[in-house]
Amino acid sequence: MTRHLATLTFIVVLLNSPMAVAEPNISGKWESSLWWIRVETTIKQEGANISGVAQVYVLNGPPERYTFNGHIHDGRVQATHKDGHAFSGKLNSAGQLNGFLTLASGQEVWVVASRR
């Protein structure tokens, strides 16, 4: 009887505890563009941690490279660059990453990135 009670208690606790839900995997290559700027981003995800490189191509200039680190939690993506740029967004139902890129100057830019 004691073993059955212990098993039943374990099942009740398990059913009422929050289950760990895996975050969507955003690893891979992404692309976005705005006006005359194109951005190719490669993201590597390990669990909830992300890191990557964003290669920014401006119409008449050499590409700029930005490395970043961040995390994904409850489908929300947060990433920062050492110079103070930050991205905050989420994976939408169409499979795109969208959100705001806040530049070190404080300017906010709406970004929609698609997998390549």
Protein Blocks (a to p, Z undefined) as FASTA:
>chain_A
ZZmmmmmmmmmmmmmpccddddddfedcddddehjaccddddddehjbccdddddddfkb
ccdddddddddeehiacdddfkopacdddddfkopacdddddfkopacddddddZZ
